[in-house]
Amino acid sequence: EVFDALMLKNPTLKGLVEAISEKYDLPPDKVGKVYKKCKKGILVHMDDNIIKHYSNEDTFQITMEDLGGMYKLTLTEI
């Protein structure tokens, strides 16, 4: 399998949203909630603390759901 890498300029939620926006041509002001779904199926609302604990080789599948003009992003661990 081939994956797209995301490089965060800042290891924050804002930095993650900016990296996803650049990579997938998604306006950053249209991103609402960002969630992480772990391998156990637990869904967590993401914040700066969670992003700081990512390692360079963590792998996720990103789901972008349009909820009436705002996008809900879910990063599912694989």
C-alpha positions, 0 to 999 in steps of 0.5 A: 500500500502507498500512503500520503505523508502529512508534515506538520509545521506546528504539532498542534490541532491547527497545524494538523488542519492546515496540513490536511487542508493543503494536501487535500485542497480543503478550506481550513475554515470549513473544518469543524471537529477532528476526531481520532478513532483508535484500534479499539474503536474509541472515538476521541475529540482531538486537541493539541495534547493528543497531537503532541503524542503522535510519532513520525510513523503513526498511520491513519486513514482520514475520513472527511464527512461533509455536514452541511458545509462544515467537515468532520475529520476522523483519523482512524488508526491502521 
